[in-house]
């Protein structure tokens, strides 16, 4: 219990708090949309999807002795796994270790197909990026050159190639593997110009973002760059790949080379999918047969990192994944006449308290791809006491886009005991403002989720 709450005795009556709509922690959690789905229940990590001749081709990290996996589909939901190895040999420069071949990136350059991939460089004993070519998206791909395409050994090597094109120029995105080998270096996502077929770099790399958020846990990786509504959107994965903490975030910029501003909260998390997807990451964005965007990614199942698919929409150039909830930490919102304090038992270790004054409020900015009702979940702690010293419920006033929509009710939990209150709000297309302000008695905020 925070010390500042120990001696408080409240002078307000409970009449304001006697409401039949009081929400309790016993309420069931809101249902998760069926949009995120396992579409290939097989170990198929770090998926990359290319469309060619009406067929979607998906490529993935090694499995079953194959250096690069391959599957095909006509609708993104029903996939046929290819038994062959699309990269029979990773090249003379690479160690003969199929288990160290990762994160394939394939694209059509107009005169065949290029595969960029990660493998173990014999010379430096680091993971580095190589390149191979094929006349067909079905392979086989044959390595180009006797050395890696990108291999900054002093920075830990290079992994997780991705491609982006604009104005007749092709670029490769990659990560320096600074978290490998106990190096303790930063992990940067880079952008570097290449030849049109992607077999040569033609300029110096530019650093875009590095790890600097608590949820990223010392690394960023798996870049994907797209442009929507005048924004360059850099999606990436972070945290430990082998568990449920792995997640997907994004950053935006008005310029190709940055600066990029990270979203204050990750886009896809295990908690955001209410546990239905474990460790969502390794993402790619693909336009479906209906012309709408989808996001493909891996998540842990009993088969390994299985291929998942979800609908993807946009709010003013910011991505919104259907069927997920985004956690918006209170301490990262606009906090007015209240205080952020450390709380080890809370999400991210901080909360907002002292929302005690008539003008105290916490204001969140939330994107929505379309107008309509949404589920709002508020994680709170309430240790309020009434005038007799007995546990008492509390409230916060709730407004959406400047319109008062009533109150959120918090049953008594004690300070430091966190529960969730759930209500329904209506959002507009684009950016929305959700404000929680001083109500009856007192409560502290950990975060909100918007379904």
C-alpha positions in Angstrom: 0.0 0.0 0.0 1.5 3.4 -0.9 2.3 5.4 2.2 0.4 8.4 1.0 -2.8 6.4 1.1 -2.4 5.0 4.6 -3.9 7.9 6.7 -6.5 9.2 4.3 -10.1 9.4 5.5 -12.6 10.5 3.0 -15.3 13.1 3.7 -17.6 12.4 0.9 -20.7 10.3 1.1 -21.3 7.0 -0.7 -24.5 8.2 -2.3 -22.7 9.1 -5.5 -21.3 5.7 -5.7 -24.4 3.6 -5.3 -25.0 2.6 -8.9 -26.2 -0.6 -10.4 -23.7 -0.6 -13.2 -20.6 -0.9 -11.0 -18.1 -3.1 -12.7 -16.3 -5.8 -10.8 -13.2 -7.8 -11.4 -15.4 -10.9 -11.6 -16.7 -9.8 -15.0 -15.5 -11.9 -18.0 -12.9 -10.4 -20.2 -14.2 -9.0 -23.5 -14.2 -11.5 -26.4 -11.3 -11.3 -28.8 -12.1 -10.9 -32.5 -11.7 -14.0 -34.6 -9.5 -12.0 -37.1 -6.1 -13.4 -35.9 -6.0 -17.0 -37.0 -3.4 -19.8 -37.4 -3.4 -20.4 -41.1 -0.4 -22.8 -41.2 0.0 -24.8 -38.0 3.7 -25.7 -38.7 7.0 -24.3 -37.5 7.1 -21.4 -40.0 8.9 -18.5 -38.4 9.7 -15.1 -39.7 7.3 -15.3 -42.7 7.8 -13.2 -45.9 5.0 -13.2 -48.5 5.2 -12.4 -52.2 2.4 -12.6 -54.8 3.2 -13.8 -58.2 0.7 -14.7 -60.9 -2.2 -14.9 -58.6 -0.4 -17.2 -56.1 0.9 -16.1 -52.7 4.3 -17.5 -51.9 5.4 -17.6 -48.2 9.0 -18.1 -47.1 10.2 -18.9 -43.6 13.2 -19.7 -41.4 14.7 -23.2 -41.4 12.8 -26.2 -40.2 13.1 -30.0 -40.7 16.6 -29.7 -42.2 15.5 -27.2 -44.9 17.4 -23.9 -45.1 14.4 -22.0 -46.4 10.8 -23.2 -46.2 8.2 -22.4 -48.8 4.4 -22.6 -48.9 1.7 -21.4 -51.4 -1.8 -20.1 -51.2 -4.4 -18.3 -53.3 -6.3 -16.7 -50.5 -3.8 -16.3 -47.6 -5.9 -18.6 -45.4 -5.3 -22.0 -47.0 -1.6 -23.0 -47.4 0.2 -25.9 -49.0 3.6 -26.6 -47.6 6.4 -27.4 -50.1 8.6 -30.3 -49.0 11.7 -29.0 -50.9 14.5 -26.8 -49.7 14.4 -23.5 -51.7 18.0 -22.8 -50.8 19.9 -26.2 -51.1 23.2 -24.5 -50.2 23.7 -21.2 -48.4 26.9 -20.4 -50.3 30.6 -20.9 -50.0 30.9 -18.2 -47.4 28.4 -19.8 -45.1 28.9 -22.6 -42.5 26.9 -25.8 -43.3 24.4 -25.1 -40.5 20.8 -25.2 -41.7 19.7 -24.3 -38.1 21.4 -20.9 -38.5 19.6 -19.9 -41.7 17.0 -17.3 -40.8 14.5 -14.7 -42.0 14.3 -15.1 -45.8 13.2 -12.1 -47.9 12.1 -12.7 -51.5 11.1 -10.2 -54.2 10.5 -10.1 -58.0 13.0 -7.8 -59.7 11.5 -8.2 -63.2 14.1 -10.7 -64.5 13.7 -13.4 -61.9 13.5 -13.5 -58.1 16.0 -12.6 -55.4 16.3 -14.2 -51.9 18.1 -12.4 -49.1 18.8 -14.5 -46.1 20.7 -14.8 -42.8 23.4 -17.5 -42.4 26.6 -18.1 -40.4 29.7 -16.4 -41.9 32.6 -18.8 -41.7 35.2 -16.0 -41.6 33.8 -13.9 -38.8 31.7 -16.5 -37.0 28.8 -14.1 -37.1 25.3 -14.2 -38.6 25.4 -12.2 -41.8 23.2 -11.5 -44.8 23.6 -13.4 -48.1 21.9 -13.2 -51.4 20.7 -15.8 -54.0 18.7 -15.8 -57.2 16.1 -17.9 -59.0 14.1 -17.7 -62.2 11.0 -18.7 -60.3 9.4 -18.0 -56.9 9.4 -21.8 -56.4 13.2 -21.9 -56.5 15.7 -23.4 -56.2 17.7 -20.3 -55.3 21.4 -20.2 -56.0 23.8 -18.1 -54.0 25.4 -15.0 -55.6 29.1 -14.3 -54.8 31.6 -15.8 -52.5 31.1 -13.4 -49.6 28.1 -12.1 -47.6 26.1 -9.1 -48.9 26.2 -7.4 -45.5 28.4 -8.5 -42.6 29.5 -5.8 -40.0 31.3 -8.3 -37.8 32.4 -5.7 -35.3 28.7 -4.8 -34.7 27.7 -8.4 -34.2 26.9 -9.2 -37.8 23.7 -8.5 -39.7 20.4 -10.3 -39.7 16.7 -10.0 -40.8 16.8 -8.6 -44.3 13.8 -6.8 -45.7 13.3 -4.9 -49.0 11.7 -1.5 -49.8 11.4 0.3 -53.2 10.6 3.9 -54.0 11.3 6.1 -57.1 13.1 3.3 -59.0 15.5 2.7 -56.1 15.6 -0.5 -54.1 16.7 -0.6 -50.4 17.5 -3.3 -48.0 16.6 -3.0 -44.3 18.6 -5.0 -41.7 19.6 -5.3 -38.1 23.1 -5.3 -36.7 23.1 -8.2 -34.3 24.5 -6.3 -31.3 22.7 -8.5 -28.8 24.5 -11.6 -29.9 27.6 -13.2 -28.4 27.5 -11.2 -25.1 28.6 -8.1 -27.0 26.1 -5.8 -25.2 25.9 -3.4 -28.2 22.9 -1.5 -29.5 20.7 -3.1 -32.1 20.0 -0.7 -34.9 17.6 -1.1 -37.8 19.4 0.2 -40.9 18.3 1.3 -44.4 20.8 0.9 -47.3 20.5 1.3 -51.1 21.1 -1.7 -53.3 21.1 -2.6 -57.0 17.7 -3.3 -58.4 18.2 -7.0 -58.1 19.4 -6.7 -54.5 22.7 -8.4 -55.1 24.9 -5.4 -54.4 24.8 -2.6 -51.9 25.3 0.8 -53.6 25.6 3.2 -50.7 26.1 3.5 -47.0 23.6 2.4 -44.4 21.4 4.9 -42.5 20.4 4.1 -38.9 16.7 4.4 -38.3 15.8 3.2 -34.8 17.4 1.2 -31.9 16.2 -0.4 -28.7 15.1 2.3 -26.2 11.7 1.2 -24.8 11.2 -1.0 -21.7 9.1 -3.6 -23.6 11.8 -4.1 -26.2 14.2 -5.6 -23.6 17.5 -4.7 -25.2 16.8 -5.4 -28.9 14.8 -4.6 -32.0 14.8 -6.7 -35.1 12.7 -8.0 -38.1 12.1 -4.7 -39.9 9.2 -4.2 -42.4 8.8 -0.8 -44.1 5.7 0.4 -45.9 4.1 3.7 -46.8 0.5 4.6 -46.0 -1.3 8.0 -46.0 2.0 9.9 -46.5 3.7 8.1 -43.5 6.6 5.7 -43.7 5.7 3.0 -41.2 8.5 0.9 -39.9 7.2 -2.3 -38.2 9.6 -4.3 -36.1 9.8 -7.1 -33.5 11.4 -6.9 -30.1 12.2 -8.8 -26.9 13.2 -12.5 -26.6 12.0 -14.4 -29.6 11.6 -17.7 -27.7 8.7 -16.7 -25.4 5.4 -14.8 -25.0 7.2 -11.5 -24.3 8.1 -11.2 -28.0 6.0 -8.5 -29.6 5.6 -6.2 -32.6 5.9 -2.4 -32.5 6.1 0.4 -35.1 7.6 3.8 -35.7 6.5 6.5 -38.2 8.2 9.2 -40.2 7.4 11.7 -42.9 10.8 11.1 -44.5 12.3 7.8 -45.7 15.5 8.2 -43.7 13.8 9.5 -40.6 13.7 10.6 -38.0 11.3 7.9 -37.0 9.0 8.3 -33.9 8.0 5.1 -32.1 4.5 4.5 -31.1 4.2 4.7 -27.3 2.8 1.2 -27.1 3.5 -2.1 -29.0 1.1 -3.0 -31.8 0.8 -6.7 -31.2 1.4 -8.5 -27.9 0.4 -11.7 -26.2 -1.7 -9.8 -23.7 -3.2 -7.7 -26.5 -4.6 -10.9 -28.0 -5.7 -12.1 -24.6 -3.3 -15.0 -24.8 -4.8 -16.3 -28.0 -1.5 -15.6 -29.8 1.8 -16.2 -28.0 4.8 -14.0 -28.9 3.5 -12.3 -32.1 6.4 -11.2 -34.3 8.5 -11.6 -37.5 5.7 -9.8 -39.3 5.1 -8.9 -43.0 2.4 -6.9 -44.6 0.7 -8.2 -47.7 -2.3 -7.0 -49.8 -4.9 -9.7 -50.0 -6.9 -10.8 -53.1 -9.6 -8.3 -52.1 -7.2 -5.4 -52.2 -7.1 -5.0 -48.4 -4.0 -5.2 -46.2 -3.2 -8.2 -44.0 -0.5 -8.8 -41.5 1.2 -12.2 -41.4 3.3 -13.1 -38.4 4.4 -16.0 -36.3 3.2 -17.0 -32.9 4.0 -20.0 -30.7 1.8 -23.1 -30.8 2.5 -26.7 -30.1 4.0 -26.9 -33.6 6.5 -24.2 -33.0 6.2 -20.6 -34.4 3.1 -21.1 -36.6 1.9 -18.8 -39.4 -0.8 -16.4 -38.3 -2.9 -13.9 -40.3 -4.9 -10.9 -39.2 -6.7 -8.0 -40.9 -4.8 -4.7 -40.9 -6.3 -1.3 -41.2 -5.0 2.3 -41.0 -5.8 5.4 -39.0 -4.0 8.4 -40.5 -1.1 6.2 -41.5 -0.9 4.3 -38.2 -1.6 0.5 -38.2 -4.5 -1.1 -36.4 -4.6 -4.9 -36.2 -8.1 -6.3 -36.0 -8.9 -8.6 -33.1 -6.2 -7.2 -30.9 -6.1 -4.7 -28.0 -3.5 -2.1 -27.6 -2.2 -1.3 -24.1 -1.8 2.4 -23.5 0.3 3.0 -20.4 -1.1 5.8 -18.2 2.4 7.1 -17.4 3.0 7.7 -21.1 -0.3 9.6 -21.6 -0.7 13.3 -21.0 -0.9 13.6 -17.2 -2.3 16.8 -15.7 -2.1 17.7 -12.0 -1.4 14.1 -11.0 1.7 12.2 -10.4 3.6 9.2 -11.9 5.0 6.9 -9.3 7.0 3.6 -9.3 4.8 0.5 -8.7 6.8 -2.7 -9.2 3.6 -4.8 -9.2 2.1 -2.8 -12.1 2.6 -3.2 -15.8 5.9 -1.5 -16.9 6.5 -0.7 -13.2 4.8 2.7 -13.1 1.3 4.1 -12.5 -0.5 7.4 -12.3 -1.8 8.4 -8.8 -2.9 11.6 -7.0 -5.7 12.1 -9.5 -7.2 14.0 -6.6 -7.9 17.5 -7.7 -10.9 19.0 -9.7 -8.7 19.5 -12.8 -6.7 16.2 -12.5 -6.9 14.0 -15.5 -5.0 11.5 -17.7 -5.5 12.0 -21.5 -4.9 9.1 -24.0 -4.6 9.4 -27.8 -6.0 6.3 -29.5 -6.2 5.5 -33.2 -9.2 3.8 -34.8 -9.4 2.5 -38.4 -13.2 3.0 -38.5 -16.0 4.6 -36.4 -18.0 2.6 -34.0 -18.2 1.0 -30.6 -15.1 -0.3 -28.8 -14.4 -2.1 -25.6 -12.5 0.0 -23.1 -10.7 -1.8 -20.3 -9.1 0.3 -17.5 -6.6 -1.3 -15.1 -6.9 0.4 -11.7 -6.2 0.0 -8.0 -8.6 1.5 -5.4 -7.8 1.6 -1.7 -10.4 4.3 -0.8 -12.1 4.3 2.6 -15.4 6.0 3.5 -15.9 8.3 6.5 -16.3 5.3 8.8 -13.0 3.8 7.6 -14.6 1.0 5.6 -13.5 0.0 2.0 -15.4 2.0 -0.6 -15.8 2.1 -4.4 -14.5 5.0 -6.4 -15.0 6.5 -9.9 -13.3 8.5 -12.6 -15.1 10.8 -15.0 -14.8 9.5 -18.6 -14.9 11.7 -21.8 -14.3 10.7 -25.4 -13.2 13.4 -27.9 -14.3 16.1 -25.4 -17.8 14.7 -24.8 -18.6 13.5 -21.2 -19.8 9.9 -21.4 -20.3 9.2 -17.7 -18.1 7.5 -15.2 -15.9 4.4 -14.9 -16.7 2.5 -11.6 -14.0 0.9 -9.5 -14.8 -1.5 -6.7 -12.4 -1.5 -3.7 -9.3 -3.5 -4.3 -6.7 -2.1 -1.8 -3.7 -0.1 -3.0 -1.3 -2.1 -5.1 -4.0 -4.7 -6.1 -4.8 -4.2 -9.7 -8.1 -5.1 -11.4 -9.8 -4.2 -14.7 -13.0 -2.3 -15.2 -14.7 -2.6 -18.6 -17.1 -0.4 -20.4 -18.0 0.5 -24.0 -17.1 3.7 -25.9 -17.7 5.0 -29.4 -14.7 6.2 -31.4 -14.4 8.1 -34.7 -12.2 7.2 -37.6 -8.7 8.4 -37.0 -7.3 9.7 -33.8 -9.4 9.9 -30.6 -8.9 11.4 -27.2 -10.0 9.4 -24.1 -9.8 11.2 -20.8 -10.1 9.9 -17.3 -10.5 12.7 -14.6 -11.2 13.2 -11.0 -14.4 11.5 -9.8 -15.6 10.2 -6.5 -13.0 9.2 -3.9 -9.7 8.0 -5.3 -8.1 5.5 -7.7 -4.8 5.0 -9.5 -4.3 4.1 -13.1 -2.0 1.5 -14.6 -3.2 1.4 -18.2 -6.1 1.3 -20.6 -6.8 -1.2 -23.4 -8.9 -0.4 -26.4 -10.3 -3.4 -28.3 
